[in-house]
Amino acid sequence: MKNTLKNINREDFMNFFRDDEKLNTLSSDDRVEIFLQILQGSSDITKELLNELICDYNVHNLRISQIK
């Protein structure tokens, strides 16, 4: 596959991300790939973040509990 990517800066990325019309050009697989790769590390994944995600997507059959 020919590499046709150009360098984009943070502002370009965020403008794309915030534009529903452009964002809708991404496939479901694209979105999952971005979702799985975007966080920097394990410390970014918290019970609060997962609960917010579940709430935002109206997922009612899951519950996050924290085990120390």
PDB file with SEQRES, HELIX, SHEET and CRYST1 records, atoms N, CA, C and O in Angstrom:
SEQRES   1 A   68  MET LYS ASN THR LEU LYS ASN ILE ASN ARG GLU ASP PHE          
SEQRES   2 A   68  MET ASN PHE PHE ARG ASP ASP GLU LYS LEU ASN THR LEU          
SEQRES   3 A   68  SER SER ASP ASP ARG VAL GLU ILE PHE LEU GLN ILE LEU          
SEQRES   4 A   68  GLN GLY SER SER ASP ILE THR LYS GLU LEU LEU ASN GLU          
SEQRES   5 A   68  LEU ILE CYS ASP TYR ASN VAL HIS ASN LEU ARG ILE SER          
SEQRES   6 A   68  GLN ILE LYS                                                  
HELIX    1 AA1 ARG A   10  ARG A   18  1                                   9    
HELIX    2 AA2 ASP A   20  LEU A   23  1                                   4    
HELIX    3 AA3 SER A   28  GLN A   37  1                                  10    
HELIX    4 AA4 SER A   42  ASP A   44  5                                   3    
HELIX    5 AA5 LYS A   47  ASP A   56  1                                  10    
CRYST1    1.000    1.000    1.000  90.00  90.00  90.00 P 1           1          
ATOM      1  N   MET A   1       0.845  -1.181   0.000  1.00  0.00           N  
ATOM      2  CA  MET A   1       0.000   0.000   0.000  1.00  0.00           C  
ATOM      3  C   MET A   1       0.887   1.241   0.000  1.00  0.00           C  
ATOM      4  O   MET A   1       1.831   1.343   0.783  1.00  0.00           O  
ATOM      5  N   LYS A   2       0.582   2.150  -0.859  1.00  0.00           N  
ATOM      6  CA  LYS A   2       1.331   3.389  -0.985  1.00  0.00           C  
ATOM      7  C   LYS A   2       1.028   4.302   0.197  1.00  0.00           C  
ATOM      8  O   LYS A   2      -0.136   4.519   0.534  1.00  0.00           O  
ATOM      9  N   ASN A   3       2.056   4.829   0.817  1.00  0.00           N  
ATOM     10  CA  ASN A   3       1.874   5.720   1.964  1.00  0.00           C  
ATOM     11  C   ASN A   3       1.538   7.122   1.465  1.00  0.00           C  
ATOM     12  O   ASN A   3       2.403   7.813   0.927  1.00  0.00           O  
ATOM     13  N   THR A   4       0.311   7.536   1.637  1.00  0.00           N  
ATOM     14  CA  THR A   4      -0.125   8.856   1.187  1.00  0.00           C  
ATOM     15  C   THR A   4      -0.438   9.773   2.357  1.00  0.00           C  
ATOM     16  O   THR A   4      -1.065  10.817   2.180  1.00  0.00           O  
ATOM     17  N   LEU A   5      -0.007   9.393   3.545  1.00  0.00           N  
ATOM     18  CA  LEU A   5      -0.286  10.214   4.723  1.00  0.00           C  
ATOM     19  C   LEU A   5       0.589  11.454   4.722  1.00  0.00           C  
ATOM     20  O   LEU A   5       1.759  11.404   4.341  1.00  0.00           O  
ATOM     21  N   LYS A   6       0.016  12.556   5.147  1.00  0.00           N  
ATOM     22  CA  LYS A   6       0.807  13.761   5.359  1.00  0.00           C  
ATOM     23  C   LYS A   6       0.859  13.994   6.858  1.00  0.00           C  
ATOM     24  O   LYS A   6       0.019  13.493   7.606  1.00  0.00           O  
ATOM     25  N   ASN A   7       1.821  14.733   7.278  1.00  0.00           N  
ATOM     26  CA  ASN A   7       1.904  15.062   8.697  1.00  0.00           C  
ATOM     27  C   ASN A   7       0.751  15.976   9.061  1.00  0.00           C  
ATOM     28  O   ASN A   7       0.486  16.966   8.379  1.00  0.00           O  
ATOM     29  N   ILE A   8       0.070  15.633  10.143  1.00  0.00           N  
ATOM     30  CA  ILE A   8      -0.986  16.505  10.647  1.00  0.00           C  
ATOM     31  C   ILE A   8      -0.622  16.902  12.066  1.00  0.00           C  
ATOM     32  O   ILE A   8      -0.006  16.136  12.807  1.00  0.00           O  
ATOM     33  N   ASN A   9      -1.009  18.091  12.419  1.00  0.00           N  
ATOM     34  CA  ASN A   9      -0.717  18.545  13.772  1.00  0.00           C  
ATOM     35  C   ASN A   9      -1.927  18.307  14.668  1.00  0.00           C  
ATOM     36  O   ASN A   9      -2.975  17.848  14.214  1.00  0.00           O  
ATOM     37  N   ARG A  10      -1.766  18.620  15.918  1.00  0.00           N  
ATOM     38  CA  ARG A  10      -2.827  18.397  16.896  1.00  0.00           C  
ATOM     39  C   ARG A  10      -4.104  19.137  16.504  1.00  0.00           C  
ATOM     40  O   ARG A  10      -5.199  18.580  16.582  1.00  0.00           O  
ATOM     41  N   GLU A  11      -3.958  20.391  16.083  1.00  0.00           N  
ATOM     42  CA  GLU A  11      -5.130  21.189  15.724  1.00  0.00           C  
ATOM     43  C   GLU A  11      -5.904  20.547  14.569  1.00  0.00           C  
ATOM     44  O   GLU A  11      -7.133  20.488  14.605  1.00  0.00           O  
ATOM     45  N   ASP A  12      -5.185  20.063  13.538  1.00  0.00           N  
ATOM     46  CA  ASP A  12      -5.838  19.391  12.412  1.00  0.00           C  
ATOM     47  C   ASP A  12      -6.578  18.143  12.882  1.00  0.00           C  
ATOM     48  O   ASP A  12      -7.716  17.900  12.479  1.00  0.00           O  
ATOM     49  N   PHE A  13      -5.930  17.357  13.732  1.00  0.00           N  
ATOM     50  CA  PHE A  13      -6.547  16.129  14.232  1.00  0.00           C  
ATOM     51  C   PHE A  13      -7.812  16.443  15.024  1.00  0.00           C  
ATOM     52  O   PHE A  13      -8.855  15.823  14.815  1.00  0.00           O  
ATOM     53  N   MET A  14      -7.713  17.401  15.925  1.00  0.00           N  
ATOM     54  CA  MET A  14      -8.867  17.737  16.773  1.00  0.00           C  
ATOM     55  C   MET A  14     -10.001  18.345  15.945  1.00  0.00           C  
ATOM     56  O   MET A  14     -11.171  18.091  16.229  1.00  0.00           O  
ATOM     57  N   ASN A  15      -9.673  19.139  14.932  1.00  0.00           N  
ATOM     58  CA  ASN A  15     -10.707  19.685  14.052  1.00  0.00           C  
ATOM     59  C   ASN A  15     -11.421  18.562  13.316  1.00  0.00           C  
ATOM     60  O   ASN A  15     -12.642  18.596  13.170  1.00  0.00           O  
ATOM     61  N   PHE A  16     -10.674  17.572  12.853  1.00  0.00           N  
ATOM     62  CA  PHE A  16     -11.273  16.413  12.200  1.00  0.00           C  
ATOM     63  C   PHE A  16     -12.171  15.667  13.182  1.00  0.00           C  
ATOM     64  O   PHE A  16     -13.311  15.331  12.861  1.00  0.00           O  
ATOM     65  N   PHE A  17     -11.655  15.413  14.369  1.00  0.00           N  
ATOM     66  CA  PHE A  17     -12.381  14.666  15.391  1.00  0.00           C  
ATOM     67  C   PHE A  17     -13.675  15.351  15.794  1.00  0.00           C  
ATOM     68  O   PHE A  17     -14.667  14.682  16.083  1.00  0.00           O  
ATOM     69  N   ARG A  18     -13.678  16.659  15.817  1.00  0.00           N  
ATOM     70  CA  ARG A  18     -14.853  17.424  16.262  1.00  0.00           C  
ATOM     71  C   ARG A  18     -15.852  17.709  15.143  1.00  0.00           C  
ATOM     72  O   ARG A  18     -16.915  18.276  15.395  1.00  0.00           O  
ATOM     73  N   ASP A  19     -15.524  17.326  13.920  1.00  0.00           N  
ATOM     74  CA  ASP A  19     -16.390  17.552  12.766  1.00  0.00           C  
ATOM     75  C   ASP A  19     -17.162  16.269  12.474  1.00  0.00           C  
ATOM     76  O   ASP A  19     -16.597  15.308  11.953  1.00  0.00           O  
ATOM     77  N   ASP A  20     -18.460  16.253  12.810  1.00  0.00           N  
ATOM     78  CA  ASP A  20     -19.268  15.040  12.649  1.00  0.00           C  
ATOM     79  C   ASP A  20     -19.261  14.527  11.218  1.00  0.00           C  
ATOM     80  O   ASP A  20     -19.218  13.317  10.993  1.00  0.00           O  
ATOM     81  N   GLU A  21     -19.301  15.425  10.259  1.00  0.00           N  
ATOM     82  CA  GLU A  21     -19.319  15.002   8.859  1.00  0.00           C  
ATOM     83  C   GLU A  21     -18.030  14.260   8.486  1.00  0.00           C  
ATOM     84  O   GLU A  21     -18.073  13.225   7.822  1.00  0.00           O  
ATOM     85  N   LYS A  22     -16.901  14.793   8.914  1.00  0.00           N  
ATOM     86  CA  LYS A  22     -15.624  14.130   8.635  1.00  0.00           C  
ATOM     87  C   LYS A  22     -15.491  12.845   9.447  1.00  0.00           C  
ATOM     88  O   LYS A  22     -15.032  11.823   8.938  1.00  0.00           O  
ATOM     89  N   LEU A  23     -15.893  12.906  10.700  1.00  0.00           N  
ATOM     90  CA  LEU A  23     -15.800  11.727  11.562  1.00  0.00           C  
ATOM     91  C   LEU A  23     -16.635  10.580  11.014  1.00  0.00           C  
ATOM     92  O   LEU A  23     -16.264   9.415  11.159  1.00  0.00           O  
ATOM     93  N   ASN A  24     -17.746  10.898  10.392  1.00  0.00           N  
ATOM     94  CA  ASN A  24     -18.604   9.858   9.824  1.00  0.00           C  
ATOM     95  C   ASN A  24     -18.006   9.171   8.603  1.00  0.00           C  
ATOM     96  O   ASN A  24     -18.568   8.194   8.109  1.00  0.00           O  
ATOM     97  N   THR A  25     -16.874   9.671   8.111  1.00  0.00           N  
ATOM     98  CA  THR A  25     -16.192   8.986   7.006  1.00  0.00           C  
ATOM     99  C   THR A  25     -15.395   7.788   7.506  1.00  0.00           C  
ATOM    100  O   THR A  25     -14.946   6.966   6.708  1.00  0.00           O  
ATOM    101  N   LEU A  26     -15.217   7.683   8.813  1.00  0.00           N  
ATOM    102  CA  LEU A  26     -14.480   6.557   9.394  1.00  0.00           C  
ATOM    103  C   LEU A  26     -15.404   5.348   9.540  1.00  0.00           C  
ATOM    104  O   LEU A  26     -16.574   5.481   9.898  1.00  0.00           O  
ATOM    105  N   SER A  27     -14.857   4.176   9.257  1.00  0.00           N  
ATOM    106  CA  SER A  27     -15.626   2.946   9.434  1.00  0.00           C  
ATOM    107  C   SER A  27     -15.680   2.583  10.916  1.00  0.00           C  
ATOM    108  O   SER A  27     -14.961   3.155  11.734  1.00  0.00           O  
ATOM    109  N   SER A  28     -16.525   1.642  11.240  1.00  0.00           N  
ATOM    110  CA  SER A  28     -16.583   1.140  12.624  1.00  0.00           C  
ATOM    111  C   SER A  28     -15.245   0.545  13.028  1.00  0.00           C  
ATOM    112  O   SER A  28     -14.799   0.731  14.161  1.00  0.00           O  
ATOM    113  N   ASP A  29     -14.600  -0.169  12.113  1.00  0.00           N  
ATOM    114  CA  ASP A  29     -13.278  -0.740  12.407  1.00  0.00           C  
ATOM    115  C   ASP A  29     -12.245   0.356  12.665  1.00  0.00           C  
ATOM    116  O   ASP A  29     -11.410   0.225  13.560  1.00  0.00           O  
ATOM    117  N   ASP A  30     -12.301   1.439  11.882  1.00  0.00           N  
ATOM    118  CA  ASP A  30     -11.396   2.574  12.106  1.00  0.00           C  
ATOM    119  C   ASP A  30     -11.589   3.135  13.506  1.00  0.00           C  
ATOM    120  O   ASP A  30     -10.624   3.416  14.216  1.00  0.00           O  
ATOM    121  N   ARG A  31     -12.833   3.293  13.887  1.00  0.00           N  
ATOM    122  CA  ARG A  31     -13.136   3.874  15.193  1.00  0.00           C  
ATOM    123  C   ARG A  31     -12.663   2.981  16.340  1.00  0.00           C  
ATOM    124  O   ARG A  31     -12.137   3.475  17.338  1.00  0.00           O  
ATOM    125  N   VAL A  32     -12.848   1.684  16.200  1.00  0.00           N  
ATOM    126  CA  VAL A  32     -12.382   0.749  17.225  1.00  0.00           C  
ATOM    127  C   VAL A  32     -10.859   0.796  17.308  1.00  0.00           C  
ATOM    128  O   VAL A  32     -10.297   0.806  18.403  1.00  0.00           O  
ATOM    129  N   GLU A  33     -10.192   0.823  16.162  1.00  0.00           N  
ATOM    130  CA  GLU A  33      -8.725   0.886  16.151  1.00  0.00           C  
ATOM    131  C   GLU A  33      -8.222   2.137  16.864  1.00  0.00           C  
ATOM    132  O   GLU A  33      -7.285   2.065  17.660  1.00  0.00           O  
ATOM    133  N   ILE A  34      -8.837   3.274  16.585  1.00  0.00           N  
ATOM    134  CA  ILE A  34      -8.448   4.519  17.259  1.00  0.00           C  
ATOM    135  C   ILE A  34      -8.713   4.417  18.750  1.00  0.00           C  
ATOM    136  O   ILE A  34      -7.865   4.786  19.562  1.00  0.00           O  
ATOM    137  N   PHE A  35      -9.884   3.917  19.111  1.00  0.00           N  
ATOM    138  CA  PHE A  35     -10.256   3.784  20.522  1.00  0.00           C  
ATOM    139  C   PHE A  35      -9.245   2.912  21.278  1.00  0.00           C  
ATOM    140  O   PHE A  35      -8.847   3.242  22.395  1.00  0.00           O  
ATOM    141  N   LEU A  36      -8.838   1.808  20.666  1.00  0.00           N  
ATOM    142  CA  LEU A  36      -7.927   0.883  21.340  1.00  0.00           C  
ATOM    143  C   LEU A  36      -6.495   1.403  21.431  1.00  0.00           C  
ATOM    144  O   LEU A  36      -5.725   0.925  22.264  1.00  0.00           O  
ATOM    145  N   GLN A  37      -6.123   2.365  20.600  1.00  0.00           N  
ATOM    146  CA  GLN A  37      -4.740   2.845  20.558  1.00  0.00           C  
ATOM    147  C   GLN A  37      -4.514   4.218  21.167  1.00  0.00           C  
ATOM    148  O   GLN A  37      -3.365   4.603  21.385  1.00  0.00           O  
ATOM    149  N   ILE A  38      -5.570   4.967  21.450  1.00  0.00           N  
ATOM    150  CA  ILE A  38      -5.421   6.386  21.761  1.00  0.00           C  
ATOM    151  C   ILE A  38      -4.871   6.686  23.168  1.00  0.00           C  
ATOM    152  O   ILE A  38      -4.165   7.679  23.341  1.00  0.00           O  
ATOM    153  N   LEU A  39      -5.172   5.869  24.150  1.00  0.00           N  
ATOM    154  CA  LEU A  39      -4.700   6.147  25.508  1.00  0.00           C  
ATOM    155  C   LEU A  39      -3.205   5.866  25.622  1.00  0.00           C  
ATOM    156  O   LEU A  39      -2.687   4.962  24.966  1.00  0.00           O  
ATOM    157  N   GLN A  40      -2.516   6.640  26.451  1.00  0.00           N  
ATOM    158  CA  GLN A  40      -1.065   6.525  26.549  1.00  0.00           C  
ATOM    159  C   GLN A  40      -0.607   5.314  27.362  1.00  0.00           C  
ATOM    160  O   GLN A  40       0.428   4.721  27.057  1.00  0.00           O  
ATOM    161  N   GLY A  41      -1.356   4.947  28.378  1.00  0.00           N  
ATOM    162  CA  GLY A  41      -0.907   3.843  29.207  1.00  0.00           C  
ATOM    163  C   GLY A  41      -1.985   3.344  30.141  1.00  0.00           C  
ATOM    164  O   GLY A  41      -3.098   3.870  30.163  1.00  0.00           O  
ATOM    165  N   SER A  42      -1.647   2.324  30.912  1.00  0.00           N  
ATOM    166  CA  SER A  42      -2.626   1.686  31.784  1.00  0.00           C  
ATOM    167  C   SER A  42      -3.167   2.632  32.853  1.00  0.00           C  
ATOM    168  O   SER A  42      -4.284   2.445  33.333  1.00  0.00           O  
ATOM    169  N   SER A  43      -2.395   3.637  33.226  1.00  0.00           N  
ATOM    170  CA  SER A  43      -2.882   4.577  34.246  1.00  0.00           C  
ATOM    171  C   SER A  43      -4.036   5.438  33.726  1.00  0.00           C  
ATOM    172  O   SER A  43      -4.750   6.058  34.515  1.00  0.00           O  
ATOM    173  N   ASP A  44      -4.219   5.479  32.406  1.00  0.00           N  
ATOM    174  CA  ASP A  44      -5.332   6.236  31.827  1.00  0.00           C  
ATOM    175  C   ASP A  44      -6.663   5.512  31.994  1.00  0.00           C  
ATOM    176  O   ASP A  44      -7.720   6.138  31.918  1.00  0.00           O  
ATOM    177  N   ILE A  45      -6.623   4.213  32.219  1.00  0.00           N  
ATOM    178  CA  ILE A  45      -7.844   3.418  32.319  1.00  0.00           C  
ATOM    179  C   ILE A  45      -8.220   3.305  33.793  1.00  0.00           C  
ATOM    180  O   ILE A  45      -7.551   2.632  34.577  1.00  0.00           O  
ATOM    181  N   THR A  46      -9.304   3.979  34.140  1.00  0.00           N  
ATOM    182  CA  THR A  46      -9.755   3.992  35.523  1.00  0.00           C  
ATOM    183  C   THR A  46     -11.200   3.507  35.597  1.00  0.00           C  
ATOM    184  O   THR A  46     -11.909   3.454  34.592  1.00  0.00           O  
ATOM    185  N   LYS A  47     -11.610   3.161  36.790  1.00  0.00           N  
ATOM    186  CA  LYS A  47     -12.994   2.762  37.010  1.00  0.00           C  
ATOM    187  C   LYS A  47     -13.932   3.892  36.596  1.00  0.00           C  
ATOM    188  O   LYS A  47     -14.963   3.646  35.970  1.00  0.00           O  
ATOM    189  N   GLU A  48     -13.579   5.129  36.943  1.00  0.00           N  
ATOM    190  CA  GLU A  48     -14.405   6.281  36.616  1.00  0.00           C  
ATOM    191  C   GLU A  48     -14.530   6.455  35.093  1.00  0.00           C  
ATOM    192  O   GLU A  48     -15.618   6.717  34.581  1.00  0.00           O  
ATOM    193  N   LEU A  49     -13.415   6.307  34.386  1.00  0.00           N  
ATOM    194  CA  LEU A  49     -13.443   6.444  32.934  1.00  0.00           C  
ATOM    195  C   LEU A  49     -14.318   5.370  32.301  1.00  0.00           C  
ATOM    196  O   LEU A  49     -15.125   5.668  31.421  1.00  0.00           O  
ATOM    197  N   LEU A  50     -14.166   4.137  32.735  1.00  0.00           N  
ATOM    198  CA  LEU A  50     -14.971   3.046  32.181  1.00  0.00           C  
ATOM    199  C   LEU A  50     -16.453   3.229  32.506  1.00  0.00           C  
ATOM    200  O   LEU A  50     -17.310   2.960  31.664  1.00  0.00           O  
ATOM    201  N   ASN A  51     -16.756   3.680  33.706  1.00  0.00           N  
ATOM    202  CA  ASN A  51     -18.160   3.945  34.060  1.00  0.00           C  
ATOM    203  C   ASN A  51     -18.737   5.067  33.211  1.00  0.00           C  
ATOM    204  O   ASN A  51     -19.897   4.999  32.803  1.00  0.00           O  
ATOM    205  N   GLU A  52     -17.941   6.103  32.937  1.00  0.00           N  
ATOM    206  CA  GLU A  52     -18.395   7.200  32.071  1.00  0.00           C  
ATOM    207  C   GLU A  52     -18.652   6.690  30.652  1.00  0.00           C  
ATOM    208  O   GLU A  52     -19.645   7.062  30.026  1.00  0.00           O  
ATOM    209  N   LEU A  53     -17.770   5.853  30.153  1.00  0.00           N  
ATOM    210  CA  LEU A  53     -17.930   5.267  28.825  1.00  0.00           C  
ATOM    211  C   LEU A  53     -19.209   4.442  28.746  1.00  0.00           C  
ATOM    212  O   LEU A  53     -19.980   4.569  27.795  1.00  0.00           O  
ATOM    213  N   ILE A  54     -19.426   3.610  29.733  1.00  0.00           N  
ATOM    214  CA  ILE A  54     -20.636   2.776  29.780  1.00  0.00           C  
ATOM    215  C   ILE A  54     -21.886   3.647  29.834  1.00  0.00           C  
ATOM    216  O   ILE A  54     -22.877   3.365  29.160  1.00  0.00           O  
ATOM    217  N   CYS A  55     -21.835   4.691  30.626  1.00  0.00           N  
ATOM    218  CA  CYS A  55     -22.978   5.601  30.748  1.00  0.00           C  
ATOM    219  C   CYS A  55     -23.217   6.340  29.431  1.00  0.00           C  
ATOM    220  O   CYS A  55     -24.359   6.448  28.983  1.00  0.00           O  
ATOM    221  N   ASP A  56     -22.152   6.848  28.808  1.00  0.00           N  
ATOM    222  CA  ASP A  56     -22.276   7.603  27.550  1.00  0.00           C  
ATOM    223  C   ASP A  56     -22.890   6.761  26.441  1.00  0.00           C  
ATOM    224  O   ASP A  56     -23.592   7.287  25.577  1.00  0.00           O  
ATOM    225  N   TYR A  57     -22.633   5.465  26.458  1.00  0.00           N  
ATOM    226  CA  TYR A  57     -23.137   4.578  25.408  1.00  0.00           C  
ATOM    227  C   TYR A  57     -24.374   3.792  25.847  1.00  0.00           C  
ATOM    228  O   TYR A  57     -24.811   2.871  25.158  1.00  0.00           O  
ATOM    229  N   ASN A  58     -24.924   4.161  26.985  1.00  0.00           N  
ATOM    230  CA  ASN A  58     -26.151   3.530  27.490  1.00  0.00           C  
ATOM    231  C   ASN A  58     -26.054   2.007  27.539  1.00  0.00           C  
ATOM    232  O   ASN A  58     -26.968   1.298  27.117  1.00  0.00           O  
ATOM    233  N   VAL A  59     -24.939   1.521  28.058  1.00  0.00           N  
ATOM    234  CA  VAL A  59     -24.747   0.080  28.235  1.00  0.00           C  
ATOM    235  C   VAL A  59     -25.203  -0.254  29.650  1.00  0.00           C  
ATOM    236  O   VAL A  59     -24.594   0.179  30.628  1.00  0.00           O  
ATOM    237  N   HIS A  60     -26.279  -1.028  29.748  1.00  0.00           N  
ATOM    238  CA  HIS A  60     -26.881  -1.287  31.054  1.00  0.00           C  
ATOM    239  C   HIS A  60     -26.577  -2.683  31.597  1.00  0.00           C  
ATOM    240  O   HIS A  60     -26.921  -2.989  32.739  1.00  0.00           O  
ATOM    241  N   ASN A  61     -25.944  -3.520  30.800  1.00  0.00           N  
ATOM    242  CA  ASN A  61     -25.718  -4.896  31.249  1.00  0.00           C  
ATOM    243  C   ASN A  61     -24.288  -5.129  31.745  1.00  0.00           C  
ATOM    244  O   ASN A  61     -23.874  -6.278  31.897  1.00  0.00           O  
ATOM    245  N   LEU A  62     -23.535  -4.065  31.998  1.00  0.00           N  
ATOM    246  CA  LEU A  62     -22.179  -4.179  32.533  1.00  0.00           C  
ATOM    247  C   LEU A  62     -22.043  -3.341  33.785  1.00  0.00           C  
ATOM    248  O   LEU A  62     -22.703  -2.315  33.949  1.00  0.00           O  
ATOM    249  N   ARG A  63     -21.173  -3.799  34.661  1.00  0.00           N  
ATOM    250  CA  ARG A  63     -20.859  -3.036  35.860  1.00  0.00           C  
ATOM    251  C   ARG A  63     -19.379  -3.134  36.079  1.00  0.00           C  
ATOM    252  O   ARG A  63     -18.813  -4.224  35.993  1.00  0.00           O  
ATOM    253  N   ILE A  64     -18.728  -2.012  36.363  1.00  0.00           N  
ATOM    254  CA  ILE A  64     -17.290  -1.974  36.619  1.00  0.00           C  
ATOM    255  C   ILE A  64     -17.082  -1.966  38.124  1.00  0.00           C  
ATOM    256  O   ILE A  64     -17.642  -1.131  38.835  1.00  0.00           O  
ATOM    257  N   SER A  65     -16.279  -2.894  38.598  1.00  0.00           N  
ATOM    258  CA  SER A  65     -15.902  -2.885  40.009  1.00  0.00           C  
ATOM    259  C   SER A  65     -14.394  -2.878  40.091  1.00  0.00           C  
ATOM    260  O   SER A  65     -13.707  -3.403  39.215  1.00  0.00           O  
ATOM    261  N   GLN A  66     -13.897  -2.292  41.128  1.00  0.00           N  
ATOM    262  CA  GLN A  66     -12.446  -2.158  41.289  1.00  0.00           C  
ATOM    263  C   GLN A  66     -11.970  -3.128  42.347  1.00  0.00           C  
ATOM    264  O   GLN A  66     -12.462  -3.131  43.475  1.00  0.00           O  
ATOM    265  N   ILE A  67     -11.001  -3.956  41.968  1.00  0.00           N  
ATOM    266  CA  ILE A  67     -10.396  -4.912  42.896  1.00  0.00           C  
ATOM    267  C   ILE A  67      -8.952  -4.491  43.113  1.00  0.00           C  
ATOM    268  O   ILE A  67      -8.194  -4.322  42.158  1.00  0.00           O  
ATOM    269  N   LYS A  68      -8.584  -4.325  44.361  1.00  0.00           N  
ATOM    270  CA  LYS A  68      -7.216  -3.870  44.669  1.00  0.00           C  
ATOM    271  C   LYS A  68      -6.349  -5.021  45.081  1.00  0.00           C  
ATOM    272  O   LYS A  68      -5.169  -4.831  45.377  1.00  0.00           O  
TER     273      LYS A  68                                                      
END                                                                             
